[in-house]
Each structure stands twice: as C-alpha cells, then as structure tokens.
Amino acid sequence: MNDTIGTLALVGGGVMGEAILKRLLAAGLCRATEVRVAEVSAPRRDSLTHTYGVTCTEDILPAVQDADTVLLSVKPQNLADVYAACAGKLHQRQLVLSIVAGATLSALTSGLDHPTVVRVMPNTPAQIGQGMSVWTAAPHVTDAHKAVAKQVLAAVGDELYVATEHYVDMATAINGSGPAYVFLFIEALIDAGVHIGLARDVAERLALQTVVGSAQFAKETLLHPATLRNMVTSPGGTTTEALLELQRGGLPATIIQAVTAAYQKSLALGREEHP
C-alpha cells in the first residue's frame, strides 16, 4: 500500500471536509502542496489556506482536474453544481469519495458520468479522529481504489465496508444519527444530576467520563452489553431502581423506534432523489 493517497481535491471545505483534510495531513497521507480545495466561501478559502497551506479555488473543475482522489463534501443542495462542473470530465483512474448525505451511488455515478465512486456515511466524531464511517463502492471501483478509501477513512477513526448500499442506509440510523442520541442522553444525565443537587460542572464531568469510560469498557472487553449491565446491577440496589424506571419509561423500545424512524427517513430521502 502506498504511503500517501496522491493528489487530493476537496470539494466543499466545511466542517466535515476540513476534519478529514486535517486528519489526512496529520497522518502524512497527503501533503499540503498536493491538495486543492474548491470552496465557494471566500472566508473559508482564506482560513483553509492560512491554517493548512493548501491551494483553494472558488471553481470546482480546476480543483478536481488530474486529482488522484476527489472528496465530495458539499451540502446535498449543492450537488447539482458539482455535476454541472464535473460531468464527463473525470478520468476513470480518479477515485471519488462522497460523504454527501442522501446521495446514492446511482445518483453520483450518473450525475458525474463517472463509474469510480465510493459512498461514505461518516459521523461527527471524525472531527477528533474518533469517527465511525460505513462505506460501499460502485461496481467499477477496483481493489486498489478500495485500499485508498480505507486509508482515508481510517485516518478519521474506525471504518467498515459493506457489500451493498442498503446497509449504508441502515447504518445512517446508527452511526450517522447516533451521536445525537448519545448527546441527548448525556444532556439528560447532566440535567438529572443538577436536579438532585449537583453543581452543573460536576454533573457534566461525571456524565461525560461515565459515558466515555463505559463505551471504552464495552469496546475493550467485547462482553455483551447485558453482561456488563448485570455487573453493575446489584439485587435491590440503586441501579436496579434506576433501570426499573428506565424500563417503565420505555427507553429500550423508544430507542428501537427512533432508529427505525431514522432508517425509514433515509429510505424516503432516497426515494425523493429518485421518484
């Protein structure tokens, strides 16, 4: 495997695009002199150039021409501009990675008139190198291209390849939307601590480290979550009382319903794109 991913074109220099760029540069997978960013916002262009030393342009085509890897990180409503600039002008050797929400492989390959496309569902912890990216590839993507995609995504956290796009839609409801569920739980846990008399800064510190530590414990031990839960739960104890209230409130069922709703919405967005 090559030490670098070659020349990189970043189309869209927003938060997620910058997060991936930052991690790739830090990992030495690309060099600032080999990066071109297409970004419509002049302040963002100035910021990216000043921070990372990369070349920025307002126009898309000059950025993507002859780039080995093209990373699409625009808002869905701006994809039409990307198609207009790039359709039929990319070489088959060029790998396109898209993190555009809701953009299917069919839409991307058709809109770009380009067969070598990887679709990725990342999540916001990628900004600190702790992301979870689920990805799949169009049929014409070679093993060499898949290796490059894997390198790029591993730089921002964990990555998982799935054989069909159907699983990306499912994953959207877990890793894509999942951070919001966790943040809501953390927020409620902090508020509960304040409610029973803790200072907010104390409740926040306790809640954050408890969530981080519990997740890491589960990840490292590989024990079933029910086993881990039982390790904390003593008969007739405080945890038992708390868990009973969570069950009465329907927390497990509500989580399942929420994930199912997110999945159905993902499918609906895909149908809207291709009625």
C-alpha positions as CSV (number, residue, x, y, z in Angstrom):
1,M,0.0,0.0,0.0
2,N,1.3,3.5,-0.8
3,D,2.3,5.8,2.0
4,T,0.2,8.6,0.5
5,I,-3.1,8.9,-1.4
6,G,-1.6,11.1,-4.0
7,T,-3.1,14.4,-5.0
8,L,-6.4,15.3,-3.3
9,A,-9.2,17.5,-4.4
10,L,-11.6,18.5,-1.6
11,V,-14.9,19.8,-3.0
12,G,-16.5,21.7,-0.1
13,G,-14.4,23.0,2.7
14,G,-17.0,22.9,5.5
15,V,-16.6,21.3,8.9
16,M,-16.5,17.7,7.9
17,G,-14.4,18.3,4.8
18,E,-11.9,20.2,7.0
19,A,-11.9,17.5,9.6
20,I,-10.9,14.9,7.1
21,L,-8.3,17.1,5.5
22,K,-6.8,17.8,8.9
23,R,-6.5,14.2,9.8
24,L,-5.1,13.2,6.4
25,L,-2.4,15.8,6.6
26,A,-1.6,14.9,10.2
27,A,-1.3,11.2,9.2
28,G,1.0,12.1,6.3
29,L,-1.4,10.5,3.8
30,C,-1.2,13.6,1.7
31,R,0.9,16.8,1.6
32,A,-0.5,20.3,1.6
33,T,1.2,21.0,-1.7
34,E,-0.8,18.2,-3.2
35,V,-4.2,19.4,-2.0
36,R,-6.6,21.6,-3.9
37,V,-9.9,22.8,-2.2
38,A,-12.9,24.0,-4.1
39,E,-15.0,26.2,-1.8
40,V,-17.5,29.0,-2.6
41,S,-17.0,30.9,0.6
42,A,-14.0,33.3,0.5
43,P,-13.6,33.5,4.3
44,R,-13.4,29.6,4.3
45,R,-10.9,29.6,1.5
46,D,-8.7,32.1,3.3
47,S,-9.0,30.1,6.6
48,L,-8.1,26.8,5.0
49,T,-5.1,28.3,3.1
50,H,-3.8,30.1,6.2
51,T,-4.3,27.0,8.5
52,Y,-3.1,24.2,6.3
53,G,-1.2,25.8,3.4
54,V,-3.4,24.2,0.8
55,T,-4.4,25.8,-2.5
56,C,-8.0,26.9,-2.7
57,T,-10.2,27.9,-5.6
58,E,-13.8,29.1,-6.0
59,D,-14.3,26.9,-9.1
60,I,-14.7,23.1,-8.9
61,L,-13.2,21.9,-12.2
62,P,-9.7,23.3,-11.6
63,A,-9.6,21.6,-8.3
64,V,-10.6,18.2,-9.4
65,Q,-8.7,18.0,-12.7
66,D,-6.0,15.4,-12.5
67,A,-6.5,14.8,-8.8
68,D,-5.9,11.2,-7.8
69,T,-8.7,11.3,-5.1
70,V,-11.7,13.6,-5.1
71,L,-13.6,14.0,-1.9
72,L,-17.1,15.4,-2.2
73,S,-18.1,17.2,1.0
74,V,-20.8,19.6,-0.2
75,K,-24.4,20.0,1.0
76,P,-26.9,17.9,-0.9
77,Q,-28.5,21.0,-2.5
78,N,-25.1,21.9,-4.0
79,L,-24.5,18.6,-5.7
80,A,-26.1,19.9,-9.0
81,D,-23.2,22.4,-9.2
82,V,-20.7,19.6,-8.8
83,Y,-22.4,17.6,-11.5
84,A,-22.5,20.6,-13.9
85,A,-18.8,21.2,-13.4
86,C,-17.6,17.6,-13.5
87,A,-19.9,15.5,-15.6
88,G,-17.9,13.6,-18.2
89,K,-14.6,15.4,-17.3
90,L,-13.2,12.9,-14.8
91,H,-10.8,10.1,-15.7
92,Q,-11.7,6.6,-14.7
93,R,-8.5,6.3,-12.6
94,Q,-9.8,9.1,-10.4
95,L,-11.5,7.9,-7.2
96,V,-14.4,9.9,-6.0
97,L,-15.4,9.6,-2.3
98,S,-18.7,11.1,-1.4
99,I,-19.9,12.0,2.1
100,V,-22.8,13.9,0.8
101,A,-25.9,13.0,2.8
102,G,-28.5,11.0,0.9
103,A,-26.6,10.9,-2.3
104,T,-26.8,7.4,-3.7
105,L,-24.2,5.6,-5.8
106,S,-26.7,5.6,-8.7
107,A,-27.2,9.4,-8.5
108,L,-23.5,10.1,-8.1
109,T,-22.2,7.9,-10.9
110,S,-25.0,9.2,-13.2
111,G,-24.6,12.9,-12.2
112,L,-20.8,12.8,-12.5
113,D,-20.9,10.4,-15.6
114,H,-18.1,8.6,-13.7
115,P,-18.1,5.0,-12.6
116,T,-15.4,5.0,-9.8
117,V,-17.4,6.3,-6.8
118,V,-17.4,5.3,-3.1
119,R,-20.3,6.4,-0.9
120,V,-19.5,7.0,2.8
121,M,-21.6,7.6,5.8
122,P,-19.3,9.2,8.4
123,N,-20.2,10.8,11.7
124,T,-19.2,13.9,13.6
125,P,-16.6,12.3,16.0
126,A,-14.5,12.1,12.9
127,Q,-13.5,15.7,13.8
128,I,-11.4,14.3,16.6
129,G,-10.3,11.1,14.9
130,Q,-12.9,9.0,16.7
131,G,-15.4,8.7,13.8
132,M,-17.2,5.6,12.6
133,S,-17.5,5.5,8.8
134,V,-19.6,3.0,6.9
135,W,-18.9,2.8,3.2
136,T,-19.6,0.9,0.0
137,A,-18.4,1.1,-3.6
138,A,-19.8,1.2,-7.1
139,P,-19.1,-2.0,-9.2
140,H,-16.2,-0.4,-11.2
141,V,-14.2,0.6,-8.1
142,T,-11.0,-1.5,-8.1
143,D,-9.4,-3.2,-5.1
144,A,-6.6,-0.5,-5.3
145,H,-9.2,2.2,-5.1
146,K,-10.9,0.5,-2.1
147,A,-7.5,0.4,-0.4
148,V,-7.2,4.2,-0.8
149,A,-10.7,4.7,0.5
150,K,-9.9,2.6,3.5
151,Q,-6.8,4.6,4.2
152,V,-8.7,7.9,4.0
153,L,-11.5,6.7,6.4
154,A,-9.1,5.0,8.8
155,A,-7.4,8.4,9.3
156,V,-10.6,9.8,10.9
157,G,-11.5,6.8,13.1
158,D,-12.9,3.3,12.5
159,E,-14.3,2.2,9.1
160,L,-16.5,-0.6,7.9
161,Y,-17.0,-1.7,4.3
162,V,-20.4,-3.1,3.5
163,A,-21.2,-5.0,0.3
164,T,-24.4,-3.3,-0.6
165,E,-25.7,0.3,-0.4
166,H,-28.8,-1.0,1.5
167,Y,-26.6,-1.4,4.6
168,V,-25.4,2.2,4.3
169,D,-29.0,3.4,4.7
170,M,-29.3,1.2,7.8
171,A,-26.0,2.4,9.2
172,T,-27.2,6.0,8.8
173,A,-29.6,5.4,11.6
174,I,-26.9,4.1,13.9
175,N,-23.6,5.8,13.3
176,G,-24.8,8.8,11.2
177,S,-27.6,9.9,13.6
178,G,-26.3,8.1,16.6
179,P,-24.1,10.8,18.1
180,A,-27.3,12.9,18.5
181,Y,-28.9,10.2,20.5
182,V,-25.8,9.9,22.8
183,F,-25.6,13.7,23.2
184,L,-29.3,13.8,24.2
185,F,-28.7,11.1,26.8
186,I,-25.6,13.0,28.1
187,E,-27.7,16.2,28.3
188,A,-30.4,14.4,30.3
189,L,-27.9,12.8,32.6
190,I,-26.4,16.1,33.4
191,D,-29.8,17.7,34.0
192,A,-30.7,14.9,36.3
193,G,-27.5,15.4,38.3
194,V,-28.4,19.1,38.7
195,H,-31.9,18.2,39.6
196,I,-30.8,16.1,42.6
197,G,-28.4,18.8,43.8
198,L,-25.0,18.5,42.0
199,A,-23.3,21.6,40.6
200,R,-23.6,21.6,36.8
201,D,-19.9,21.4,36.2
202,V,-19.6,18.4,38.5
203,A,-22.6,16.7,36.9
204,E,-21.2,17.4,33.4
205,R,-17.8,15.9,34.3
206,L,-19.4,12.8,35.9
207,A,-21.7,12.2,33.0
208,L,-19.1,12.7,30.2
209,Q,-16.5,10.4,31.7
210,T,-19.1,7.8,32.7
211,V,-20.3,7.6,29.1
212,V,-16.8,7.6,27.6
213,G,-15.5,5.1,30.1
214,S,-18.5,2.8,29.7
215,A,-18.2,2.8,25.9
216,Q,-14.5,2.1,26.1
217,F,-15.0,-0.7,28.6
218,A,-17.6,-2.4,26.3
219,K,-15.3,-2.0,23.3
220,E,-12.2,-3.5,25.0
221,T,-13.9,-6.3,26.9
222,L,-16.1,-7.4,24.0
223,L,-18.7,-8.6,26.6
224,H,-22.3,-8.4,25.7
225,P,-23.9,-5.2,27.0
226,A,-26.4,-7.2,29.1
227,T,-23.4,-8.9,30.8
228,L,-21.8,-5.5,31.5
229,R,-25.1,-4.1,32.8
230,N,-25.6,-7.0,35.1
231,M,-22.1,-6.4,36.5
232,V,-23.2,-3.0,37.8
233,T,-26.7,-4.1,39.0
234,S,-26.9,-5.5,42.5
235,P,-30.2,-7.1,43.7
236,G,-32.3,-4.5,45.4
237,G,-29.8,-1.7,44.8
238,T,-29.8,1.8,43.4
239,T,-29.0,0.7,39.9
240,T,-31.9,-1.8,39.9
241,E,-34.3,1.0,40.9
242,A,-33.0,3.3,38.2
243,L,-33.2,0.6,35.5
244,L,-36.8,-0.2,36.5
245,E,-37.7,3.4,35.9
246,L,-36.0,3.4,32.5
247,Q,-38.0,0.3,31.6
248,R,-41.2,1.8,32.8
249,G,-40.4,4.9,30.7
250,G,-40.0,2.7,27.6
251,L,-36.4,3.7,27.0
252,P,-35.3,0.5,25.1
253,A,-38.4,0.4,23.0
254,T,-38.1,4.1,22.3
255,I,-34.5,3.8,21.1
256,I,-35.6,1.0,18.7
257,Q,-38.4,3.2,17.4
258,A,-36.1,6.1,17.0
259,V,-33.5,4.2,15.0
260,T,-36.3,2.7,12.8
261,A,-37.7,6.1,12.2
262,A,-34.2,7.4,11.1
263,Y,-33.8,4.4,8.8
264,Q,-37.2,4.9,7.2
265,K,-36.4,8.6,6.7
266,S,-33.1,7.7,5.0
267,L,-35.1,5.5,2.6
268,A,-37.6,8.2,2.0
269,L,-34.9,10.7,1.1
270,G,-33.5,8.2,-1.4
271,R,-37.0,7.9,-3.0
272,E,-37.3,11.6,-3.2
273,E,-34.0,11.7,-5.1
274,H,-35.2,9.0,-7.5
275,P,-39.0,9.1,-7.5
